[in-house]
Amino acid sequence: MNKILSGCRHLAVYGSVLTLVFAVAVYAGFSLPAGKADNVELSAAQKPPTVTLKPSLRITESPDVFLFVSPFPPEIDELGYIWVSDQDQLLLFSPQGKFVRNFFKKGQGPGEMSELSGFIPERDRVLVFNRFACKMVAFDRDGRILQERSIPQALGLANLLGSFRGRFYFLRAFFQSTGGKAVFLDVPVRLLSTALGEAEAHVDGPWFPRRHFVRDTNWIKNVHFLQIARADESSFLIANNGEYEIRRLDLSRMEISPFIRRDYRKVKIRPEWKTPRDQSRFPSETLEGTEFKTFEHEELDDVLKIWVVGQKVWVLTSTFDEPNRLVRADVYNLKGAFLGSLMLPLPPGLEWMRLSYAPMTLHEGGLYVLAPGEIDALELVRYSLAGVPEWAR
């Protein structure tokens, strides 16, 4: 599942989607005061309580064993073990941070994979999806192959979302040709499902659009980043359009419905936040020949992360206290009722405009973050949270 949770990078992200029948919009929340800067520093009266972070676990690379290259958000299983999906790696660490094993082995033989497109950790096994080889592989915790089954080729470039009642659910973006033109395109993302042994994949009813800047399928840039979190056994929470709007996908009813909607003032991306990689130039075919169009993000998404922790939903927002490196998190219950807000310190190595796809996960009392350390190599740090009010736990 974490390919999608973070995947946000691959639909474009870690570690779940949707009839277009919408009931009432839910809660109207705060918007920043008119006339103030987008990422205004709130006054003492306005500022929510601040939690503190204390490093309690640090995992550094071991070049002879594993390297953190381009990791997805860590996923913590029910036993407290830490899973990290990375380039040609599915890494498992103990709750104390000890490296256990890499489940990925490159190849085409039994238990071997060409790439990772999602995984589901369970108590006694882990299920790994290899979309290009069209197979699902089950390993026990010791890395032994328990089962390998083919899945329908019609899943194509899908990413594994999760499982429910014996079926596996996937998300697939269906791109269409732009005729060589570089354009904004609302790409439908559809929910597909299959059970092991089925010859065909089902195209289930729910779907949602994702806006990209596209020149056919070789040039794709996310306009908004997809955020997905599992709410319970049968449902997921999704933010996909850049607005402060979260919907619930219910797999038992095969529908998507409103969960949270708030009015929110857009945060402009400051020039000093950008690097050369934040600008993309796309060749676009015109009647006069080829021209280049430039795309770069000008605004942050309102919802940067969604985390479900116990019976609470934490929404990381685009409201910053930049001088103090704090970011605002809104907290809800699982019915969508607003409980309050917190200011969360931004861990070292993270940047404001990259929080939408930063590999970070909130689990119980810990914030797990993969970010550059003192020598620039990526390291995984668990920060213990202190000062969290009772209503947010």
C-alpha positions in Angstrom: 0.0 0.0 0.0 2.8 2.4 0.7 3.5 2.9 -3.0 0.2 4.8 -3.2 0.6 6.6 0.2 3.5 8.1 -0.9 2.6 7.8 -4.1 1.6 10.1 -4.5 4.8 10.4 -6.5 3.9 7.7 -8.9 0.3 8.2 -9.5 3.5 9.6 -8.8 4.2 7.9 -4.1 3.8 5.4 0.1 1.7 3.0 2.6 -6.8 3.1 -1.2 -11.0 5.0 -4.3 -14.4 6.5 -5.3 -19.4 7.1 -7.0 -19.5 10.7 -7.8 -22.6 11.1 -5.6 -21.7 13.7 -3.0 -23.8 14.3 0.0 -23.5 17.5 2.1 -20.1 19.2 2.4 -18.9 18.7 5.9 -17.1 21.3 8.1 -16.3 24.8 7.1 -13.1 25.7 8.9 -10.8 28.6 9.3 -9.2 30.6 6.6 -6.2 32.9 7.2 -7.1 36.5 7.9 -7.7 38.6 4.7 -4.8 40.8 3.9 -2.2 38.8 5.8 0.7 37.0 4.1 -0.1 33.5 3.0 2.1 31.8 5.5 1.6 34.4 8.2 3.1 33.8 11.6 0.0 33.5 13.9 -0.3 35.6 17.0 0.1 34.1 20.4 -3.7 34.2 20.8 -4.2 32.4 17.5 -1.4 29.9 17.7 -2.4 26.3 18.6 -0.4 24.4 21.2 3.1 23.2 20.0 4.2 19.6 20.4 7.9 18.8 20.8 9.9 16.2 18.9 12.7 14.1 20.5 14.8 11.6 18.4 14.3 8.2 19.9 15.6 6.0 17.0 18.0 6.5 14.2 18.7 4.1 11.3 21.7 5.0 9.1 22.7 3.4 5.8 24.9 0.3 5.7 26.4 0.4 2.2 27.3 -3.3 2.2 23.7 -4.2 3.1 21.3 -1.4 2.1 21.1 2.2 0.9 18.3 4.7 1.2 18.0 6.1 -2.4 14.5 7.3 -3.1 12.3 5.9 -0.4 8.6 6.0 0.1 7.1 6.8 3.5 7.9 4.1 6.1 5.1 1.8 7.1 4.8 0.4 10.6 3.0 -2.9 11.0 0.9 -4.2 13.9 4.0 -5.7 15.5 5.9 -2.4 15.4 8.3 -3.5 12.6 9.4 -0.8 10.2 9.0 -1.3 6.4 10.6 0.9 3.8 10.1 0.5 0.0 12.9 1.9 -2.0 14.5 1.4 -5.4 14.8 -2.4 -5.8 14.5 -2.8 -2.1 11.8 -3.8 0.4 13.6 -3.3 3.7 12.4 -4.6 7.1 13.7 -3.2 10.4 12.9 -4.4 13.9 11.1 -2.0 16.3 14.5 -1.2 17.8 15.8 -0.2 14.3 17.9 -3.4 13.6 18.1 -4.4 9.9 16.2 -7.7 9.4 16.3 -8.3 5.6 15.6 -7.0 2.1 12.8 -9.0 0.6 13.5 -7.8 -3.0 15.5 -9.9 -5.3 15.9 -8.7 -8.9 15.1 -11.2 -11.6 12.3 -13.3 -13.3 12.5 -16.5 -11.3 10.3 -17.7 -8.4 10.2 -15.0 -5.7 12.2 -12.6 -7.9 10.7 -9.3 -9.1 11.4 -6.6 -11.8 10.2 -3.8 -9.5 7.9 -3.0 -6.6 4.4 -1.6 -7.1 3.1 -2.0 -3.5 3.1 -4.3 -0.6 0.9 -5.4 2.3 2.6 -6.4 5.6 0.6 -8.9 7.7 1.3 -10.6 11.0 2.9 -13.7 9.5 3.7 -12.7 6.0 4.1 -9.9 3.5 2.4 -9.7 0.1 4.4 -8.0 -2.7 3.0 -6.8 -6.0 5.1 -6.9 -9.2 3.0 -5.3 -11.9 5.3 -5.7 -14.9 5.7 -9.4 -14.1 1.9 -9.5 -13.4 2.3 -11.5 -10.1 1.8 -11.3 -6.4 4.4 -12.9 -4.1 3.8 -13.9 -0.5 6.9 -14.2 1.8 7.0 -15.3 5.4 8.9 -13.1 7.9 12.1 -15.1 7.3 12.0 -14.3 3.6 10.8 -17.7 2.4 8.4 -17.8 -0.5 5.0 -19.0 0.6 3.1 -18.5 -2.6 3.4 -16.9 -6.0 0.4 -16.2 -8.1 -0.3 -14.6 -11.5 -2.6 -11.6 -11.7 -4.4 -10.2 -14.7 -2.3 -8.3 -17.2 -5.2 -5.8 -17.6 -4.1 -4.2 -14.4 -1.4 -2.5 -16.5 0.5 0.3 -14.7 -1.5 0.0 -11.5 -0.4 0.4 -8.0 -1.5 -1.8 -5.1 -3.9 0.0 -2.8 -4.8 -2.7 -0.3 -7.0 -5.8 0.4 -10.5 -6.2 1.6 -12.6 -9.4 1.9 -10.3 -11.5 -0.1 -9.9 -9.1 -3.0 -6.9 -6.9 -3.9 -7.6 -3.3 -4.9 -5.5 -1.2 -7.2 -5.4 2.3 -8.6 -4.6 2.9 -12.2 -4.3 6.3 -14.0 -5.7 6.1 -17.6 -3.7 8.6 -19.7 -4.8 9.6 -23.2 -2.7 10.9 -26.1 -2.3 14.7 -26.3 -1.1 14.6 -29.9 2.3 15.8 -28.9 0.9 19.0 -27.2 1.9 19.9 -23.7 -1.4 20.5 -21.9 -3.1 20.4 -18.5 -5.1 17.2 -18.4 -7.5 15.8 -15.8 -6.5 12.1 -15.9 -9.1 9.6 -14.6 -7.8 7.3 -11.8 -9.9 4.2 -11.6 -10.3 1.5 -9.0 -9.6 -2.1 -10.1 -9.8 -5.3 -8.2 -9.0 -8.9 -8.5 -8.7 -12.1 -6.4 -5.8 -14.5 -6.8 -6.6 -16.9 -9.5 -9.1 -14.7 -11.4 -8.3 -14.3 -15.1 -9.7 -10.8 -15.4 -9.5 -7.6 -13.3 -12.7 -5.9 -12.4 -13.1 -2.2 -13.1 -15.0 -1.1 -10.1 -17.3 1.9 -10.1 -15.5 4.6 -8.1 -13.0 6.9 -9.8 -11.5 10.4 -9.4 -9.6 12.8 -11.6 -6.0 13.9 -11.1 -4.6 17.0 -12.8 -1.3 16.7 -14.6 0.7 18.7 -17.0 1.3 16.2 -19.7 2.9 15.6 -23.1 1.8 12.1 -23.9 3.0 9.5 -21.4 6.7 10.3 -21.5 6.3 13.8 -20.0 4.2 13.9 -16.9 4.2 16.4 -14.1 1.9 16.3 -11.1 -0.1 19.5 -10.6 -1.5 18.3 -7.3 -0.2 15.4 -5.1 -2.3 12.5 -4.1 -2.7 11.8 -0.4 -4.3 8.6 0.8 -4.6 7.0 4.2 -6.4 3.9 5.3 -9.2 4.9 7.8 -10.4 1.4 8.7 -10.8 -2.1 7.3 -13.0 -1.0 4.4 -12.3 2.6 3.7 -9.6 5.1 2.8 -9.3 8.9 3.0 -8.2 10.7 -0.1 -7.2 14.3 -1.0 -6.5 14.7 -4.7 -7.3 18.2 -6.0 -5.1 20.6 -4.1 -8.0 22.0 -2.0 -8.7 21.4 1.7 -11.1 18.6 0.7 -10.9 15.0 1.9 -13.2 12.3 0.7 -13.8 8.8 2.0 -13.7 5.8 -0.3 -15.8 2.9 1.0 -14.9 -0.4 -0.5 -17.9 -2.2 1.0 -20.3 0.2 -0.7 -18.1 1.1 -3.7 -18.7 4.8 -3.4 -16.9 8.0 -2.5 -18.5 10.6 -0.2 -17.4 13.8 1.4 -15.5 13.6 4.7 -13.9 17.1 5.4 -14.1 20.3 3.5 -12.7 23.6 4.8 -12.2 27.1 3.3 -8.4 27.7 3.1 -6.3 30.5 1.7 -3.7 29.3 -0.8 -0.1 29.5 0.1 2.1 30.9 -2.6 5.5 29.2 -3.1 8.3 31.6 -2.5 11.1 31.9 -5.0 13.7 31.1 -2.3 12.0 27.7 -1.6 12.6 26.6 -5.2 15.5 24.8 -6.8 16.2 24.3 -10.6 14.5 20.9 -10.4 11.3 22.6 -9.5 10.9 23.9 -13.1 10.0 21.6 -16.0 10.2 22.4 -19.7 8.0 20.3 -22.0 8.3 20.2 -25.8 4.9 20.9 -27.4 4.0 20.3 -31.0 2.2 23.2 -32.8 1.3 24.0 -36.3 4.4 26.1 -36.6 6.7 23.4 -35.1 8.0 22.5 -31.7 7.9 25.0 -28.9 8.8 24.6 -25.2 6.3 25.2 -22.4 7.4 25.7 -18.9 5.5 24.4 -15.8 6.3 25.0 -12.2 4.2 24.9 -9.0 3.1 28.3 -7.9 1.0 27.2 -4.9 1.1 24.5 -2.2 -1.6 22.0 -1.9 -3.8 22.8 1.2 -3.5 19.2 2.4 0.1 18.0 2.6 -0.4 14.7 4.4 -3.1 12.6 5.9 -2.4 10.3 8.8 -4.8 8.1 10.7 -3.6 7.4 14.2 -5.9 5.2 16.3 -9.3 6.9 16.2 -7.9 10.3 15.1 -7.2 11.8 11.7 -4.2 14.2 11.5 -4.1 16.6 8.5 -0.8 18.3 7.8 -1.7 21.7 6.3 0.2 24.4 4.3 0.0 26.9 7.2 3.6 27.5 8.5 5.2 29.5 11.2 8.4 29.8 9.2 10.7 31.6 11.7 10.1 28.8 14.2 10.0 26.0 11.6 6.5 24.9 12.7 3.7 23.5 10.5 0.0 23.3 11.4 -1.7 20.0 11.8 -5.5 19.8 12.2 -7.0 16.9 14.1 -10.4 15.2 13.5 -12.2 12.1 14.7 -13.2 9.3 12.3 -16.6 10.9 11.7 -14.9 14.1 10.4 -15.6 16.3 13.5 -12.9 18.9 14.0 -11.2 18.5 17.4 -8.5 21.2 17.2 -5.1 22.1 15.8 -1.4 21.6 16.8 1.9 23.1 15.6 4.3 20.4 14.7 8.1 21.1 14.4 9.5 20.5 11.0 12.2 17.9 11.4 15.7 18.7 10.1 16.4 17.9 6.5 12.8 18.6 5.3 11.7 21.5 3.1 8.5 23.4 3.1 7.5 22.8 -0.6 8.4 19.1 -0.6 6.2 18.0 2.4 3.5 16.7 0.0 5.8 13.8 -1.0 8.3 13.7 1.8 8.8 10.1 3.2 7.3 10.6 6.6 4.8 8.7 8.6 3.0 9.4 11.9 2.3 6.2 13.9 1.1 6.1 17.5 3.4 8.3 19.4 6.2 8.6 16.8 6.9 10.5 13.7 9.1 8.5 11.3 11.1 10.6 8.8 13.6 9.8 6.1 15.7 12.9 5.4 19.4 13.9 4.9 21.5 13.6 8.0 24.6 15.5 9.0 26.7 14.0 6.1 23.8 14.4 3.6 23.1 10.6 3.4 19.5 9.7 4.1 18.7 8.4 7.5 15.5 7.2 9.1 14.7 8.9 12.4 11.8 8.2 14.7 10.8 11.3 16.8 8.8 10.8 19.9 6.0 13.3 20.3 5.5 15.1 23.6 2.9 17.7 24.7 0.2 16.1 22.5 -3.2 17.1 24.1 -5.5 14.3 25.2 -8.1 15.2 22.5 -5.5 14.6 19.8 -4.4 11.1 21.0 
